[in-house]
Amino acid sequence: MRITQGTFSFLPDLTDDQITTQVQYCLDHGWAVNLEYTDDPHPRNTYWEMWGIPMFDVPDAAGVMFELAACRKAHAGSNYIRLTAFDASHGWESVRLSFITDRPANEPGFALERQERAGRQIGYTTRAYSADRPEGERYSA
């Protein structure tokens, strides 16, 4: 099951040239770019691990791509890697663009779990199959 989060999530994975173009677009608009990674991409897990600090004053996409290559070297294949662009301008002050740049080769997906609660209420929650394994071993063979 392919995880779909952020912009471009229903498109095939972007090439490095396409990622570079998107990063340069963000930098040209003055948005800070940061990289994050996680092995638990649950839709409500918004707190991914940050790779370094946000890149506020990087003028060229090559600097971001250098950091992306370093992040891939450490986490590719075992984690999802996401690129996020933040607009700090007054009145906006929020994320403008976010997309997954790298994902594990095998994405096991989620289970829908039914819960019977007090008062005959029924609730549903999702649980990542990958969370059955400990951190660092979730996407290994």
PyMOL commands that place a pseudoatom at each C-alpha (Angstrom):
pseudoatom trace, name=CA, resn=MET, resi=1, chain=A, elem=C, hetatm=0, pos=[0.000, 0.000, 0.000]
pseudoatom trace, name=CA, resn=ARG, resi=2, chain=A, elem=C, hetatm=0, pos=[1.515, 3.288, -1.100]
pseudoatom trace, name=CA, resn=ILE, resi=3, chain=A, elem=C, hetatm=0, pos=[1.372, 6.017, 1.566]
pseudoatom trace, name=CA, resn=THR, resi=4, chain=A, elem=C, hetatm=0, pos=[-0.134, 9.196, 0.152]
pseudoatom trace, name=CA, resn=GLN, resi=5, chain=A, elem=C, hetatm=0, pos=[0.742, 12.282, 2.178]
pseudoatom trace, name=CA, resn=GLY, resi=6, chain=A, elem=C, hetatm=0, pos=[1.382, 15.795, 0.943]
pseudoatom trace, name=CA, resn=THR, resi=7, chain=A, elem=C, hetatm=0, pos=[1.592, 17.337, -2.487]
pseudoatom trace, name=CA, resn=PHE, resi=8, chain=A, elem=C, hetatm=0, pos=[2.274, 15.064, -5.461]
pseudoatom trace, name=CA, resn=SER, resi=9, chain=A, elem=C, hetatm=0, pos=[1.297, 12.000, -3.411]
pseudoatom trace, name=CA, resn=PHE, resi=10, chain=A, elem=C, hetatm=0, pos=[-0.750, 10.479, -6.222]
pseudoatom trace, name=CA, resn=LEU, resi=11, chain=A, elem=C, hetatm=0, pos=[1.989, 10.952, -8.800]
pseudoatom trace, name=CA, resn=PRO, resi=12, chain=A, elem=C, hetatm=0, pos=[4.962, 8.649, -9.347]
pseudoatom trace, name=CA, resn=ASP, resi=13, chain=A, elem=C, hetatm=0, pos=[7.964, 9.491, -7.156]
pseudoatom trace, name=CA, resn=LEU, resi=14, chain=A, elem=C, hetatm=0, pos=[9.727, 12.652, -8.280]
pseudoatom trace, name=CA, resn=THR, resi=15, chain=A, elem=C, hetatm=0, pos=[13.159, 12.425, -9.854]
pseudoatom trace, name=CA, resn=ASP, resi=16, chain=A, elem=C, hetatm=0, pos=[16.048, 14.384, -8.351]
pseudoatom trace, name=CA, resn=ASP, resi=17, chain=A, elem=C, hetatm=0, pos=[15.744, 16.949, -11.152]
pseudoatom trace, name=CA, resn=GLN, resi=18, chain=A, elem=C, hetatm=0, pos=[12.058, 17.422, -10.353]
pseudoatom trace, name=CA, resn=ILE, resi=19, chain=A, elem=C, hetatm=0, pos=[12.806, 17.712, -6.630]
pseudoatom trace, name=CA, resn=THR, resi=20, chain=A, elem=C, hetatm=0, pos=[15.510, 20.276, -7.386]
pseudoatom trace, name=CA, resn=THR, resi=21, chain=A, elem=C, hetatm=0, pos=[13.022, 22.317, -9.426]
pseudoatom trace, name=CA, resn=GLN, resi=22, chain=A, elem=C, hetatm=0, pos=[10.500, 22.268, -6.580]
pseudoatom trace, name=CA, resn=VAL, resi=23, chain=A, elem=C, hetatm=0, pos=[13.150, 23.239, -4.023]
pseudoatom trace, name=CA, resn=GLN, resi=24, chain=A, elem=C, hetatm=0, pos=[14.341, 26.143, -6.169]
pseudoatom trace, name=CA, resn=TYR, resi=25, chain=A, elem=C, hetatm=0, pos=[10.729, 27.331, -6.525]
pseudoatom trace, name=CA, resn=CYS, resi=26, chain=A, elem=C, hetatm=0, pos=[10.424, 27.333, -2.718]
pseudoatom trace, name=CA, resn=LEU, resi=27, chain=A, elem=C, hetatm=0, pos=[13.711, 29.161, -2.226]
pseudoatom trace, name=CA, resn=ASP, resi=28, chain=A, elem=C, hetatm=0, pos=[12.811, 31.761, -4.873]
pseudoatom trace, name=CA, resn=HIS, resi=29, chain=A, elem=C, hetatm=0, pos=[9.684, 32.545, -2.840]
pseudoatom trace, name=CA, resn=GLY, resi=30, chain=A, elem=C, hetatm=0, pos=[11.678, 32.907, 0.398]
pseudoatom trace, name=CA, resn=TRP, resi=31, chain=A, elem=C, hetatm=0, pos=[10.326, 29.773, 2.046]
pseudoatom trace, name=CA, resn=ALA, resi=32, chain=A, elem=C, hetatm=0, pos=[12.476, 27.860, 4.526]
pseudoatom trace, name=CA, resn=VAL, resi=33, chain=A, elem=C, hetatm=0, pos=[13.007, 24.234, 3.534]
pseudoatom trace, name=CA, resn=ASN, resi=34, chain=A, elem=C, hetatm=0, pos=[13.556, 21.367, 5.943]
pseudoatom trace, name=CA, resn=LEU, resi=35, chain=A, elem=C, hetatm=0, pos=[13.916, 17.614, 5.736]
pseudoatom trace, name=CA, resn=GLU, resi=36, chain=A, elem=C, hetatm=0, pos=[12.280, 15.083, 8.042]
pseudoatom trace, name=CA, resn=TYR, resi=37, chain=A, elem=C, hetatm=0, pos=[12.242, 11.294, 8.272]
pseudoatom trace, name=CA, resn=THR, resi=38, chain=A, elem=C, hetatm=0, pos=[10.246, 8.636, 10.085]
pseudoatom trace, name=CA, resn=ASP, resi=39, chain=A, elem=C, hetatm=0, pos=[9.588, 4.908, 10.103]
pseudoatom trace, name=CA, resn=ASP, resi=40, chain=A, elem=C, hetatm=0, pos=[6.039, 5.461, 11.373]
pseudoatom trace, name=CA, resn=PRO, resi=41, chain=A, elem=C, hetatm=0, pos=[4.129, 7.384, 8.694]
pseudoatom trace, name=CA, resn=HIS, resi=42, chain=A, elem=C, hetatm=0, pos=[0.755, 7.142, 10.437]
pseudoatom trace, name=CA, resn=PRO, resi=43, chain=A, elem=C, hetatm=0, pos=[-1.433, 10.021, 9.174]
pseudoatom trace, name=CA, resn=ARG, resi=44, chain=A, elem=C, hetatm=0, pos=[-1.672, 11.467, 12.689]
pseudoatom trace, name=CA, resn=ASN, resi=45, chain=A, elem=C, hetatm=0, pos=[2.059, 11.255, 13.289]
pseudoatom trace, name=CA, resn=THR, resi=46, chain=A, elem=C, hetatm=0, pos=[2.902, 14.834, 12.388]
pseudoatom trace, name=CA, resn=TYR, resi=47, chain=A, elem=C, hetatm=0, pos=[6.108, 14.875, 14.418]
pseudoatom trace, name=CA, resn=TRP, resi=48, chain=A, elem=C, hetatm=0, pos=[8.710, 13.349, 12.158]
pseudoatom trace, name=CA, resn=GLU, resi=49, chain=A, elem=C, hetatm=0, pos=[12.420, 13.460, 13.089]
pseudoatom trace, name=CA, resn=MET, resi=50, chain=A, elem=C, hetatm=0, pos=[14.128, 16.522, 11.662]
pseudoatom trace, name=CA, resn=TRP, resi=51, chain=A, elem=C, hetatm=0, pos=[17.266, 16.140, 9.569]
pseudoatom trace, name=CA, resn=GLY, resi=52, chain=A, elem=C, hetatm=0, pos=[19.366, 19.085, 10.720]
pseudoatom trace, name=CA, resn=ILE, resi=53, chain=A, elem=C, hetatm=0, pos=[17.773, 22.465, 11.158]
pseudoatom trace, name=CA, resn=PRO, resi=54, chain=A, elem=C, hetatm=0, pos=[15.462, 24.267, 8.720]
pseudoatom trace, name=CA, resn=MET, resi=55, chain=A, elem=C, hetatm=0, pos=[17.399, 25.883, 5.882]
pseudoatom trace, name=CA, resn=PHE, resi=56, chain=A, elem=C, hetatm=0, pos=[16.327, 29.530, 6.087]
pseudoatom trace, name=CA, resn=ASP, resi=57, chain=A, elem=C, hetatm=0, pos=[19.011, 31.292, 4.078]
pseudoatom trace, name=CA, resn=VAL, resi=58, chain=A, elem=C, hetatm=0, pos=[20.011, 28.773, 1.437]
pseudoatom trace, name=CA, resn=PRO, resi=59, chain=A, elem=C, hetatm=0, pos=[19.959, 30.598, -1.948]
pseudoatom trace, name=CA, resn=ASP, resi=60, chain=A, elem=C, hetatm=0, pos=[20.491, 27.585, -4.204]
pseudoatom trace, name=CA, resn=ALA, resi=61, chain=A, elem=C, hetatm=0, pos=[18.684, 24.237, -4.361]
pseudoatom trace, name=CA, resn=ALA, resi=62, chain=A, elem=C, hetatm=0, pos=[22.063, 22.479, -4.481]
pseudoatom trace, name=CA, resn=GLY, resi=63, chain=A, elem=C, hetatm=0, pos=[22.485, 23.051, -0.728]
pseudoatom trace, name=CA, resn=VAL, resi=64, chain=A, elem=C, hetatm=0, pos=[19.158, 21.380, 0.012]
pseudoatom trace, name=CA, resn=MET, resi=65, chain=A, elem=C, hetatm=0, pos=[19.911, 18.518, -2.379]
pseudoatom trace, name=CA, resn=PHE, resi=66, chain=A, elem=C, hetatm=0, pos=[23.248, 18.012, -0.607]
pseudoatom trace, name=CA, resn=GLU, resi=67, chain=A, elem=C, hetatm=0, pos=[21.402, 17.627, 2.701]
pseudoatom trace, name=CA, resn=LEU, resi=68, chain=A, elem=C, hetatm=0, pos=[18.836, 15.336, 1.065]
pseudoatom trace, name=CA, resn=ALA, resi=69, chain=A, elem=C, hetatm=0, pos=[21.662, 13.106, -0.201]
pseudoatom trace, name=CA, resn=ALA, resi=70, chain=A, elem=C, hetatm=0, pos=[23.126, 12.942, 3.314]
pseudoatom trace, name=CA, resn=CYS, resi=71, chain=A, elem=C, hetatm=0, pos=[19.702, 12.103, 4.777]
pseudoatom trace, name=CA, resn=ARG, resi=72, chain=A, elem=C, hetatm=0, pos=[19.202, 9.407, 2.138]
pseudoatom trace, name=CA, resn=LYS, resi=73, chain=A, elem=C, hetatm=0, pos=[22.605, 7.926, 2.942]
pseudoatom trace, name=CA, resn=ALA, resi=74, chain=A, elem=C, hetatm=0, pos=[21.571, 7.536, 6.576]
pseudoatom trace, name=CA, resn=HIS, resi=75, chain=A, elem=C, hetatm=0, pos=[17.885, 6.633, 6.224]
pseudoatom trace, name=CA, resn=ALA, resi=76, chain=A, elem=C, hetatm=0, pos=[16.943, 5.568, 2.693]
pseudoatom trace, name=CA, resn=GLY, resi=77, chain=A, elem=C, hetatm=0, pos=[15.253, 2.184, 2.509]
pseudoatom trace, name=CA, resn=SER, resi=78, chain=A, elem=C, hetatm=0, pos=[14.334, 2.121, 6.194]
pseudoatom trace, name=CA, resn=ASN, resi=79, chain=A, elem=C, hetatm=0, pos=[12.455, 5.413, 6.562]
pseudoatom trace, name=CA, resn=TYR, resi=80, chain=A, elem=C, hetatm=0, pos=[10.209, 7.834, 4.766]
pseudoatom trace, name=CA, resn=ILE, resi=81, chain=A, elem=C, hetatm=0, pos=[11.873, 11.150, 3.954]
pseudoatom trace, name=CA, resn=ARG, resi=82, chain=A, elem=C, hetatm=0, pos=[9.758, 14.286, 3.573]
pseudoatom trace, name=CA, resn=LEU, resi=83, chain=A, elem=C, hetatm=0, pos=[10.652, 17.739, 2.310]
pseudoatom trace, name=CA, resn=THR, resi=84, chain=A, elem=C, hetatm=0, pos=[8.658, 20.650, 3.721]
pseudoatom trace, name=CA, resn=ALA, resi=85, chain=A, elem=C, hetatm=0, pos=[8.696, 24.339, 2.768]
pseudoatom trace, name=CA, resn=PHE, resi=86, chain=A, elem=C, hetatm=0, pos=[7.561, 26.847, 5.384]
pseudoatom trace, name=CA, resn=ASP, resi=87, chain=A, elem=C, hetatm=0, pos=[6.436, 30.376, 4.568]
pseudoatom trace, name=CA, resn=ALA, resi=88, chain=A, elem=C, hetatm=0, pos=[7.169, 32.693, 7.507]
pseudoatom trace, name=CA, resn=SER, resi=89, chain=A, elem=C, hetatm=0, pos=[5.644, 35.781, 5.877]
pseudoatom trace, name=CA, resn=HIS, resi=90, chain=A, elem=C, hetatm=0, pos=[3.113, 37.725, 7.940]
pseudoatom trace, name=CA, resn=GLY, resi=91, chain=A, elem=C, hetatm=0, pos=[-0.411, 36.470, 7.426]
pseudoatom trace, name=CA, resn=TRP, resi=92, chain=A, elem=C, hetatm=0, pos=[0.621, 33.104, 6.094]
pseudoatom trace, name=CA, resn=GLU, resi=93, chain=A, elem=C, hetatm=0, pos=[3.053, 31.586, 8.635]
pseudoatom trace, name=CA, resn=SER, resi=94, chain=A, elem=C, hetatm=0, pos=[2.437, 28.000, 7.651]
pseudoatom trace, name=CA, resn=VAL, resi=95, chain=A, elem=C, hetatm=0, pos=[3.599, 25.132, 5.466]
pseudoatom trace, name=CA, resn=ARG, resi=96, chain=A, elem=C, hetatm=0, pos=[3.304, 25.906, 1.752]
pseudoatom trace, name=CA, resn=LEU, resi=97, chain=A, elem=C, hetatm=0, pos=[4.585, 22.677, 0.276]
pseudoatom trace, name=CA, resn=SER, resi=98, chain=A, elem=C, hetatm=0, pos=[5.296, 19.207, 1.615]
pseudoatom trace, name=CA, resn=PHE, resi=99, chain=A, elem=C, hetatm=0, pos=[5.995, 15.967, -0.185]
pseudoatom trace, name=CA, resn=ILE, resi=100, chain=A, elem=C, hetatm=0, pos=[7.643, 12.588, 0.360]
pseudoatom trace, name=CA, resn=THR, resi=101, chain=A, elem=C, hetatm=0, pos=[10.949, 12.286, -1.491]
pseudoatom trace, name=CA, resn=ASP, resi=102, chain=A, elem=C, hetatm=0, pos=[11.884, 8.747, -0.444]
pseudoatom trace, name=CA, resn=ARG, resi=103, chain=A, elem=C, hetatm=0, pos=[10.014, 5.743, 0.858]
pseudoatom trace, name=CA, resn=PRO, resi=104, chain=A, elem=C, hetatm=0, pos=[10.873, 2.143, 1.797]
pseudoatom trace, name=CA, resn=ALA, resi=105, chain=A, elem=C, hetatm=0, pos=[10.647, -0.394, -1.032]
pseudoatom trace, name=CA, resn=ASN, resi=106, chain=A, elem=C, hetatm=0, pos=[8.001, -2.329, 0.894]
pseudoatom trace, name=CA, resn=GLU, resi=107, chain=A, elem=C, hetatm=0, pos=[5.127, -0.346, 2.390]
pseudoatom trace, name=CA, resn=PRO, resi=108, chain=A, elem=C, hetatm=0, pos=[2.970, -2.727, 4.413]
pseudoatom trace, name=CA, resn=GLY, resi=109, chain=A, elem=C, hetatm=0, pos=[0.057, -0.300, 4.933]
pseudoatom trace, name=CA, resn=PHE, resi=110, chain=A, elem=C, hetatm=0, pos=[-2.468, 0.037, 7.739]
pseudoatom trace, name=CA, resn=ALA, resi=111, chain=A, elem=C, hetatm=0, pos=[-5.049, -2.070, 9.520]
pseudoatom trace, name=CA, resn=LEU, resi=112, chain=A, elem=C, hetatm=0, pos=[-8.474, -0.717, 10.392]
pseudoatom trace, name=CA, resn=GLU, resi=113, chain=A, elem=C, hetatm=0, pos=[-9.337, -1.791, 13.930]
pseudoatom trace, name=CA, resn=ARG, resi=114, chain=A, elem=C, hetatm=0, pos=[-12.824, -1.800, 15.334]
pseudoatom trace, name=CA, resn=GLN, resi=115, chain=A, elem=C, hetatm=0, pos=[-13.336, -0.891, 18.989]
pseudoatom trace, name=CA, resn=GLU, resi=116, chain=A, elem=C, hetatm=0, pos=[-16.512, -1.476, 20.956]
pseudoatom trace, name=CA, resn=ARG, resi=117, chain=A, elem=C, hetatm=0, pos=[-16.937, 1.211, 23.578]
pseudoatom trace, name=CA, resn=ALA, resi=118, chain=A, elem=C, hetatm=0, pos=[-19.298, 2.025, 26.425]
pseudoatom trace, name=CA, resn=GLY, resi=119, chain=A, elem=C, hetatm=0, pos=[-22.886, 2.727, 25.454]
pseudoatom trace, name=CA, resn=ARG, resi=120, chain=A, elem=C, hetatm=0, pos=[-22.721, 0.409, 22.435]
pseudoatom trace, name=CA, resn=GLN, resi=121, chain=A, elem=C, hetatm=0, pos=[-20.602, 2.912, 20.581]
pseudoatom trace, name=CA, resn=ILE, resi=122, chain=A, elem=C, hetatm=0, pos=[-18.251, 1.631, 17.938]
pseudoatom trace, name=CA, resn=GLY, resi=123, chain=A, elem=C, hetatm=0, pos=[-15.012, 3.385, 17.118]
pseudoatom trace, name=CA, resn=TYR, resi=124, chain=A, elem=C, hetatm=0, pos=[-12.428, 2.778, 14.445]
pseudoatom trace, name=CA, resn=THR, resi=125, chain=A, elem=C, hetatm=0, pos=[-8.740, 3.458, 14.390]
pseudoatom trace, name=CA, resn=THR, resi=126, chain=A, elem=C, hetatm=0, pos=[-5.867, 2.749, 12.042]
pseudoatom trace, name=CA, resn=ARG, resi=127, chain=A, elem=C, hetatm=0, pos=[-2.674, 0.965, 13.005]
pseudoatom trace, name=CA, resn=ALA, resi=128, chain=A, elem=C, hetatm=0, pos=[0.418, 0.734, 10.837]
pseudoatom trace, name=CA, resn=TYR, resi=129, chain=A, elem=C, hetatm=0, pos=[1.498, -2.850, 10.182]
pseudoatom trace, name=CA, resn=SER, resi=130, chain=A, elem=C, hetatm=0, pos=[5.064, -1.587, 10.337]
pseudoatom trace, name=CA, resn=ALA, resi=131, chain=A, elem=C, hetatm=0, pos=[4.530, -0.606, 14.003]
pseudoatom trace, name=CA, resn=ASP, resi=132, chain=A, elem=C, hetatm=0, pos=[4.383, -4.341, 14.862]
pseudoatom trace, name=CA, resn=ARG, resi=133, chain=A, elem=C, hetatm=0, pos=[8.182, -4.350, 14.648]
pseudoatom trace, name=CA, resn=PRO, resi=134, chain=A, elem=C, hetatm=0, pos=[10.597, -2.264, 16.762]
pseudoatom trace, name=CA, resn=GLU, resi=135, chain=A, elem=C, hetatm=0, pos=[12.072, 0.996, 15.490]
pseudoatom trace, name=CA, resn=GLY, resi=136, chain=A, elem=C, hetatm=0, pos=[14.913, 0.464, 13.061]
pseudoatom trace, name=CA, resn=GLU, resi=137, chain=A, elem=C, hetatm=0, pos=[13.584, -2.953, 11.975]
pseudoatom trace, name=CA, resn=ARG, resi=138, chain=A, elem=C, hetatm=0, pos=[10.241, -1.969, 10.484]
pseudoatom trace, name=CA, resn=TYR, resi=139, chain=A, elem=C, hetatm=0, pos=[11.168, -2.182, 6.804]
pseudoatom trace, name=CA, resn=SER, resi=140, chain=A, elem=C, hetatm=0, pos=[13.953, -4.741, 6.784]
pseudoatom trace, name=CA, resn=ALA, resi=141, chain=A, elem=C, hetatm=0, pos=[13.361, -8.086, 5.081]
for i in range(1, 141): cmd.bond("trace and resi %d" % i, "trace and resi %d" % (i + 1))
show_as sticks, trace
zoom trace
